[in-house]
Amino acid sequence: MSTDWLAVQSFQRTQELLTAINTLSIHTKLELAGIADDERAEAAAKAREKLALFLKAFDKIVREAEQTNGETLLGIDPRMEQLARKFVAAKHDKARFHSPLFTQSLSEAANLLAPTEAKDRQALVEYLQDLRTLVEEHLHADIHQILHQF
Amino acid sequence: MREILRQSNIDLLREINRLKSVVYSASVLPELVTYQAQILITCEMLRRQGQQNLRDLDLNRDELLPDILSETQRLASWFRLYNERFAGPILRSLPSDQLCLRIIAWLHDHHPETHRVPAALSDGGFGIWPEPQFPIVYIMPFSRQRGLLYLPLFFHEFGHLLYVCHEAKMDELVYELQKSIADLLESTPQQDDLSAQEGAKRRRAIAVTWYLWTQEIFCDAVGFAIGGPCFAYAFSMYLRTSGRDAFYLPRSQLEFSHHPVTWLRIHFLADQVRRAGWPKEAEKLENEWSKIAATMGVTEEYHGFYEDRFMPLIRKTIDDMLTVASPWQFLDEDVAPSEWDPQSSSPVHLLNTAWRMYLQDPASYDSWEEQAISAFLESHRNE
């Protein structure tokens, strides 16, 4: 009896997250450039909501991961836990993850998803870029379990 | 970079259109019409995404290129998933799929969370892709699709879908169980020669492993709750020849494994059979597995990942999970030795009758099964 279901669930969750990251990133960059992006405004608002919900829920898991000193967590889907561990490691990897927001708590970052000042928009763009790197690396394992490598 | 992305998106759009056209033109069984529509909706969504990527490229903003690249990669893997996995059940569709699809449709229609959720059938080892955001696909090996005896194993797979439908509450219950197991182990003095740190690590590994194990045992319980004895027969018969791994695994392979050793699952299943009022059947089930184990010289050993004192905790958790998931439960008439009536009986009655017929007289079973399948399909012809 197959265990692909674990990877399928993780794939779906991660893809949704990636859509939200990309939508908000493009919208914010266009705002920074002074280009109207009305067509995507509603999708960007939904992406903000989705990311805020995710970051708040993920914050709890990340905090637990930080407190348990490498011990595996209870009551959590193993793929979600792996993402939390990668996030904890990424926070200390300054060479690859540059965004200042990345060092803040996730709930603090969630409050900065709707910036009005240009400098905050720039910070958000950098944060989304780092978050995307993390999520894309995580997605890799699911894709290869579900679809196999060519 | 812009030109690379433009080429890739144009290529993806061409492929998406091709897939959409093939899926649209496919002649499918009535049971697959909703599933087919769902695939076509997604193809259209993918097509729009590809077009959006091209429009974003036309903005000529270099700072957007990493985002458009990520969206293109996302579109490509999303398309691969539909092209390689979800379109298959339509394009490989055979008239003989109707039997499985009818059982799956009945299963989905008899639960409020899955009512009218379309599902399809694919070939391979038993499994399910149970994410409600995706089309639901049940997977079954070729020959098993053609007969009645192994169809109850769909009920286990349906359990995975129910878990996902109630994931937050289920995870909460599993967490409580994991904590209880960890506490139980903590309260017992360490037997073997482990340091305190190693002992704590091992206890943690056991508790963590029960996250996925509980889900599998829950799915077995769903299987029995829906199917009754036919599920227990199918489960045992299908798995008892799968080899030594079904009876024993070394500690290193138990740690963080996705499934409990099947012999252990048999004990939980037997416990459920016993509690449902069939002590002799439960004993027979366990005896058969004990005989196979004895023939292989295997002694029951779970290396601390299971102890008898876990049983009440796990039993309570599974019962609570069943209450949350609330699967359709077999009725007395579904397991009664009365004649199966194509017009009024449930598919579960048919599957239990099939096992009774098979166990009574395997030699004449095939001809009975052929007629029973025809009668079953005919009885639902106009639904």
Boltz contact constraints between the chains, C-beta under 6 A:
constraints:
  - contact:
      token1: [A, 1]
      token2: [B, 126]
      max_distance: 6.0
  - contact:
      token1: [A, 2]
      token2: [B, 125]
      max_distance: 6.0
  - contact:
      token1: [A, 2]
      token2: [B, 127]
      max_distance: 6.0
  - contact:
      token1: [A, 3]
      token2: [B, 258]
      max_distance: 6.0
  - contact:
      token1: [A, 4]
      token2: [B, 127]
      max_distance: 6.0
  - contact:
      token1: [A, 5]
      token2: [B, 128]
      max_distance: 6.0
  - contact:
      token1: [A, 5]
      token2: [B, 130]
      max_distance: 6.0
  - contact:
      token1: [A, 5]
      token2: [B, 160]
      max_distance: 6.0
  - contact:
      token1: [A, 8]
      token2: [B, 129]
      max_distance: 6.0
  - contact:
      token1: [A, 8]
      token2: [B, 131]
      max_distance: 6.0
  - contact:
      token1: [A, 9]
      token2: [B, 131]
      max_distance: 6.0
  - contact:
      token1: [A, 12]
      token2: [B, 131]
      max_distance: 6.0
  - contact:
      token1: [A, 12]
      token2: [B, 133]
      max_distance: 6.0
  - contact:
      token1: [A, 18]
      token2: [B, 74]
      max_distance: 6.0
  - contact:
      token1: [A, 22]
      token2: [B, 67]
      max_distance: 6.0
  - contact:
      token1: [A, 22]
      token2: [B, 70]
      max_distance: 6.0
  - contact:
      token1: [A, 22]
      token2: [B, 71]
      max_distance: 6.0
  - contact:
      token1: [A, 25]
      token2: [B, 67]
      max_distance: 6.0
  - contact:
      token1: [A, 26]
      token2: [B, 64]
      max_distance: 6.0
  - contact:
      token1: [A, 26]
      token2: [B, 67]
      max_distance: 6.0
  - contact:
      token1: [A, 29]
      token2: [B, 63]
      max_distance: 6.0
  - contact:
      token1: [A, 29]
      token2: [B, 64]
      max_distance: 6.0
  - contact:
      token1: [A, 71]
      token2: [B, 204]
      max_distance: 6.0
  - contact:
      token1: [A, 72]
      token2: [B, 208]
      max_distance: 6.0
  - contact:
      token1: [A, 74]
      token2: [B, 175]
      max_distance: 6.0
  - contact:
      token1: [A, 74]
      token2: [B, 178]
      max_distance: 6.0
  - contact:
      token1: [A, 74]
      token2: [B, 207]
      max_distance: 6.0
  - contact:
      token1: [A, 75]
      token2: [B, 171]
      max_distance: 6.0
  - contact:
      token1: [A, 75]
      token2: [B, 174]
      max_distance: 6.0
  - contact:
      token1: [A, 75]
      token2: [B, 175]
      max_distance: 6.0
  - contact:
      token1: [A, 132]
      token2: [B, 70]
      max_distance: 6.0
  - contact:
      token1: [A, 143]
      token2: [B, 77]
      max_distance: 6.0
  - contact:
      token1: [A, 147]
      token2: [B, 80]
      max_distance: 6.0
  - contact:
      token1: [A, 147]
      token2: [B, 84]
      max_distance: 6.0
